[in-house]
Amino acid sequence: MKFFSLITLSLTALLSAVSADYYKASRVTYYGGSGDESSTKDPFCQDYSSNVPSSVSGISYYVAVSADILSKSTAKDYCGKKIKLSNAENGRSLTALVVDKCRSCGYGNIDLSVKAFKYLSADHMSVGVLKKVSWCIVDGPSKFACSSSSSSSSSSSSSNSSKKNTTTKKTTTKKTSSSSSSSSKANAHAGGVYVELEKGTRYGYSSVEKKIKYYSGSGYVRFTKPYHHKSNTAVQAYVKMKHEGKYNIVVKYNNPNHGTVTNRIIINNNVYKINFGKTGSEWKKLSIKAVPFKKGTNFVEVKATDGYMSFDYIYIE
């Protein structure tokens, strides 16, 4: 009897330790399967972590966290980080990658990739919902952070680290270098500043549109006519910086033409002549490194020299 009580007490202590480290989700579902492939494109976290590509279909284990936890202000705490999940119904656990936010999920609930759900449910996809899953974020915020012991322990299946292969293309710039990536990640990290260009002041043949999917903010700016010396087609904005220094910037653009289009990015007095490669109907991102900004208000402009393309935002890392 004493031996049994000892076992019971030990088990109770273990469960208490687990519950302290893991957040208990009331509902865990899945997405991205057959017929839902579009949901794997342009995940929220691609703008906040270099670990998250523009399409996560090539990653086996990934998750979307409820939108009331994951937002622009908290992205640096979650995006591109490992999330450890454990299913109390069958004892299975795995490690996945946080790539997106789930707008339809209740607070603290999770949407899994199909492969992750299949493993965590022990191949019982038909159940549709798991109700006894707990989770924590490795090196995450204090409320949801894994303990040092759970962070150091390895998962029974952590095949979530499939990262994109990026190809770079050199462009002509002033005082810096840039790179273009078809997987549209470039070098963006959390904690930066977005310049949503549709909110800027437009000149010449420029307009705000919403036709291309997966734009940020309330729309994007499209240059609708080729450049000529009288048009002055451009969009201008101002951004306040807390500190002077050199920052990497990321330009999200669409060039539907058959070849390269050349336009200019102007930051204060520095002019960067950029060759924007063709994108088809998709968005791409291009990074410009070591761009000088001053403390206080900075002038930002995208100016047409060829035209016929669209710009979503400029992100300052």
C-alpha positions as CSV (number, residue, x, y, z in Angstrom):
1,M,0.0,0.0,0.0
2,K,2.8,2.4,0.8
3,F,4.6,1.4,-2.4
4,F,1.4,2.1,-4.4
5,S,1.0,5.5,-2.6
6,L,4.6,6.4,-3.5
7,I,3.9,5.6,-7.2
8,T,0.8,7.7,-7.1
9,L,2.5,10.6,-5.5
10,S,5.4,10.4,-8.0
11,L,3.0,10.3,-10.9
12,T,1.0,13.3,-9.6
13,A,4.3,15.3,-9.2
14,L,5.3,14.4,-12.8
15,L,1.9,15.5,-14.2
16,S,2.1,18.7,-12.2
17,A,5.5,19.4,-13.7
18,V,4.3,18.8,-17.2
19,S,1.2,21.0,-16.8
20,A,3.4,23.8,-15.5
21,D,5.6,23.7,-18.6
22,Y,2.9,23.0,-21.3
23,Y,-0.2,25.0,-22.2
24,K,-3.2,22.8,-22.6
25,A,-5.1,23.4,-25.9
26,S,-8.8,22.7,-25.9
27,R,-8.9,22.1,-29.7
28,V,-6.2,21.1,-32.2
29,T,-7.1,20.7,-35.9
30,Y,-5.2,20.5,-39.2
31,Y,-5.0,22.4,-42.5
32,G,-3.1,22.4,-45.8
33,G,-4.3,19.0,-47.1
34,S,-5.7,18.1,-50.5
35,G,-7.9,21.0,-51.7
36,D,-6.5,23.4,-49.2
37,E,-3.0,23.9,-50.7
38,S,-3.5,27.7,-51.0
39,S,-3.5,28.0,-47.2
40,T,0.2,27.0,-47.2
41,K,1.2,30.0,-49.3
42,D,2.4,33.3,-47.9
43,P,2.3,32.3,-44.2
44,F,2.2,35.2,-41.7
45,C,5.6,34.3,-40.3
46,Q,7.5,34.6,-43.5
47,D,7.9,38.3,-42.8
48,Y,9.4,37.7,-39.4
49,S,11.7,34.8,-39.6
50,S,14.2,33.5,-42.2
51,N,13.2,30.0,-41.2
52,V,9.8,30.4,-42.8
53,P,9.5,30.4,-46.6
54,S,6.7,31.8,-48.7
55,S,5.2,28.4,-49.1
56,V,5.4,25.8,-46.3
57,S,4.2,22.9,-48.3
58,G,7.8,21.4,-48.3
59,I,7.9,21.3,-44.5
60,S,6.5,18.2,-42.8
61,Y,5.6,19.5,-39.3
62,Y,4.4,23.0,-39.1
63,V,1.7,24.8,-37.1
64,A,-0.5,27.9,-37.0
65,V,-1.0,29.5,-33.6
66,S,-4.2,31.3,-32.6
67,A,-4.3,34.9,-33.8
68,D,-5.1,36.3,-30.4
69,I,-1.6,35.1,-29.3
70,L,0.4,35.5,-32.5
71,S,0.3,39.0,-34.0
72,K,2.7,41.6,-35.4
73,S,3.7,42.8,-31.9
74,T,4.4,39.2,-30.7
75,A,5.8,37.7,-33.9
76,K,9.4,37.8,-32.7
77,D,8.4,35.5,-29.8
78,Y,6.9,32.8,-31.9
79,C,7.7,32.9,-35.6
80,G,10.2,30.4,-36.9
81,K,10.6,28.9,-33.4
82,K,10.1,25.3,-32.5
83,I,6.9,24.2,-30.8
84,K,6.7,21.0,-28.8
85,L,3.4,19.2,-28.7
86,S,2.3,16.2,-26.6
87,N,-1.0,14.2,-27.0
88,A,-2.1,12.8,-23.6
89,E,-4.5,10.4,-25.3
90,N,-1.8,8.3,-26.8
91,G,1.5,9.6,-25.4
92,R,2.8,10.8,-28.8
93,S,4.8,14.0,-29.0
94,L,6.6,15.9,-31.8
95,T,8.4,19.2,-32.5
96,A,7.1,21.4,-35.3
97,L,7.8,24.9,-36.7
98,V,5.6,27.9,-36.0
99,V,4.8,29.4,-39.4
100,D,1.4,31.1,-39.3
101,K,-1.5,32.4,-37.3
102,C,-4.9,30.7,-37.1
103,R,-7.7,33.3,-37.3
104,S,-10.4,30.7,-36.6
105,C,-8.7,29.1,-33.6
106,G,-9.7,29.9,-30.1
107,Y,-7.2,31.3,-27.6
108,G,-4.2,28.9,-27.3
109,N,-5.5,26.4,-29.9
110,I,-3.4,25.1,-32.7
111,D,-3.8,24.2,-36.4
112,L,-1.3,21.5,-37.4
113,S,0.0,20.4,-40.8
114,V,-1.6,17.3,-42.1
115,K,1.5,15.2,-41.5
116,A,1.8,16.5,-37.9
117,F,-1.8,15.8,-37.2
118,K,-1.5,12.3,-38.7
119,Y,1.4,11.4,-36.4
120,L,0.0,13.1,-33.3
121,S,-3.3,11.3,-33.7
122,A,-1.7,7.9,-34.4
123,D,-3.0,7.9,-37.9
124,H,-6.6,8.6,-36.9
125,M,-7.2,11.5,-39.3
126,S,-11.0,10.9,-39.2
127,V,-11.2,12.3,-35.6
128,G,-10.6,15.7,-37.0
129,V,-10.0,17.3,-33.6
130,L,-7.6,16.5,-30.8
131,K,-8.6,17.7,-27.3
132,K,-5.8,16.6,-25.0
133,V,-2.8,18.2,-26.6
134,S,-0.4,20.4,-24.7
135,W,2.3,22.6,-26.1
136,C,5.2,25.0,-25.3
137,I,7.5,27.2,-27.4
138,V,11.3,26.5,-27.2
139,D,12.9,29.9,-26.1
140,G,9.4,31.4,-26.3
141,P,7.7,34.0,-24.1
142,S,7.5,33.2,-20.4
143,K,3.9,32.2,-20.4
144,F,4.3,29.5,-23.1
145,A,8.1,28.8,-22.8
146,C,9.3,25.2,-22.5
147,S,11.2,24.5,-19.3
148,S,15.0,24.0,-19.7
149,S,14.5,20.3,-19.3
150,S,11.8,20.0,-22.0
151,S,13.7,22.3,-24.4
152,S,16.8,20.1,-24.2
153,S,15.0,16.8,-24.6
154,S,14.6,15.6,-28.2
155,S,11.2,14.9,-29.7
156,S,10.2,11.4,-30.9
157,S,9.8,12.9,-34.4
158,S,11.0,16.3,-35.2
159,S,11.2,16.4,-39.0
160,N,10.1,20.0,-39.2
161,S,13.4,21.6,-40.0
162,S,13.1,21.4,-43.8
163,K,14.2,24.8,-44.9
164,K,13.9,26.4,-48.2
165,N,16.7,26.5,-50.7
166,T,17.2,30.1,-51.8
167,T,18.7,31.4,-55.0
168,T,20.1,34.9,-55.1
169,K,20.3,37.4,-57.9
170,K,22.6,40.4,-57.9
171,T,21.2,43.8,-58.6
172,T,22.7,47.2,-59.2
173,T,22.6,49.4,-56.1
174,K,24.4,52.3,-54.6
175,K,26.7,51.8,-51.6
176,T,25.3,48.4,-50.8
177,S,24.3,45.0,-52.2
178,S,20.9,43.3,-52.6
179,S,19.5,39.9,-53.2
180,S,16.3,38.5,-54.6
181,S,14.7,35.3,-53.5
182,S,11.8,33.5,-55.2
183,S,10.8,32.0,-51.9
184,S,10.3,35.7,-50.8
185,K,12.0,35.6,-47.5
186,A,15.2,37.6,-47.9
187,N,16.6,38.5,-44.5
188,A,13.6,39.8,-42.6
189,H,13.4,39.4,-38.9
190,A,10.9,40.4,-36.2
191,G,11.0,43.7,-34.5
192,G,11.3,45.9,-37.6
193,V,9.3,48.7,-39.2
194,Y,6.8,48.3,-42.1
195,V,6.3,51.1,-44.6
196,E,2.9,50.2,-46.1
197,L,3.2,52.0,-49.4
198,E,-0.5,52.2,-50.1
199,K,-0.7,54.7,-47.3
200,G,2.0,56.9,-48.9
201,T,1.5,59.9,-51.2
202,R,1.2,58.8,-54.9
203,Y,2.2,60.7,-58.0
204,G,1.8,60.2,-61.7
205,Y,0.5,56.9,-63.0
206,S,0.2,55.1,-59.7
207,S,-2.9,53.6,-58.0
208,V,-3.9,51.4,-55.0
209,E,-5.1,48.0,-55.9
210,K,-6.1,44.7,-54.2
211,K,-6.1,42.2,-57.2
212,I,-3.0,40.2,-56.4
213,K,-3.4,37.8,-53.5
214,Y,-1.5,37.9,-50.2
215,Y,-0.7,41.6,-50.0
216,S,0.0,43.2,-46.7
217,G,-2.0,46.0,-45.1
218,S,-5.0,47.5,-47.0
219,G,-3.6,47.1,-50.5
220,Y,-0.6,47.8,-52.7
221,V,0.7,50.4,-55.1
222,R,0.7,49.7,-58.8
223,F,2.6,51.8,-61.4
224,T,0.3,51.6,-64.4
225,K,2.2,53.4,-67.2
226,P,5.8,53.1,-68.4
227,Y,8.0,55.9,-67.3
228,H,8.6,59.1,-69.3
229,H,10.2,62.3,-68.2
230,K,6.9,64.1,-67.6
231,S,5.0,61.5,-65.6
232,N,7.0,61.5,-62.3
233,T,5.3,58.2,-61.3
234,A,6.2,57.5,-57.7
235,V,5.0,56.8,-54.1
236,Q,6.5,58.7,-51.2
237,A,6.3,58.1,-47.4
238,Y,8.0,59.1,-44.2
239,V,9.2,56.8,-41.4
240,K,10.5,57.6,-38.0
241,M,13.5,55.7,-36.7
242,K,14.5,55.6,-33.0
243,H,18.2,55.1,-33.8
244,E,20.6,56.2,-36.5
245,G,22.4,53.4,-38.3
246,K,22.6,51.1,-41.3
247,Y,19.6,48.8,-41.7
248,N,18.7,46.0,-44.1
249,I,15.5,46.7,-46.0
250,V,13.1,44.3,-47.8
251,V,11.0,45.3,-50.7
252,K,8.0,43.2,-51.6
253,Y,7.1,43.6,-55.2
254,N,5.3,42.1,-58.2
255,N,6.7,42.3,-61.8
256,P,4.3,40.6,-64.3
257,N,6.4,41.6,-67.3
258,H,8.3,39.2,-69.5
259,G,11.7,40.6,-68.4
260,T,13.4,42.7,-65.7
261,V,12.0,46.1,-64.8
262,T,14.3,48.8,-63.4
263,N,13.0,51.2,-60.8
264,R,14.5,53.3,-58.0
265,I,14.3,53.1,-54.2
266,I,15.3,56.4,-52.6
267,I,16.1,56.6,-48.9
268,N,16.8,60.3,-47.9
269,N,19.6,61.3,-50.3
270,N,20.6,57.8,-51.3
271,V,19.3,56.5,-54.6
272,Y,19.3,52.7,-55.3
273,K,18.7,51.6,-58.9
274,I,17.2,48.2,-58.7
275,N,16.6,45.6,-61.3
276,F,13.3,43.8,-60.3
277,G,13.1,40.3,-61.9
278,K,9.9,39.0,-63.3
279,T,7.5,37.3,-60.9
280,G,4.5,36.3,-62.9
281,S,1.4,36.5,-60.7
282,E,3.3,35.9,-57.4
283,W,5.0,38.3,-55.0
284,K,8.7,38.3,-54.5
285,K,11.0,40.1,-52.0
286,L,14.3,41.7,-52.6
287,S,16.7,42.9,-49.9
288,I,19.0,45.9,-49.9
289,K,21.7,45.7,-47.3
290,A,23.3,48.4,-45.0
291,V,21.0,51.3,-45.9
292,P,21.7,54.4,-43.8
293,F,18.9,55.9,-41.8
294,K,19.0,58.8,-39.5
295,K,17.4,59.2,-36.1
296,G,13.9,60.8,-36.5
297,T,12.0,61.3,-39.7
298,N,13.3,59.6,-42.9
299,F,12.1,60.1,-46.5
300,V,11.3,56.9,-48.4
301,E,10.3,56.8,-52.1
302,V,9.8,54.2,-54.8
303,K,10.2,55.9,-58.2
304,A,9.3,54.5,-61.7
305,T,11.9,54.4,-64.4
306,D,10.3,51.5,-66.3
307,G,6.9,51.2,-64.5
308,Y,4.3,48.5,-65.1
309,M,4.8,46.8,-61.7
310,S,3.5,46.8,-58.1
311,F,4.9,47.4,-54.7
312,D,3.4,46.1,-51.4
313,Y,5.7,47.4,-48.7
314,I,9.2,48.2,-47.6
315,Y,10.3,46.5,-44.4
316,I,13.2,47.9,-42.3
317,E,14.8,45.3,-40.2
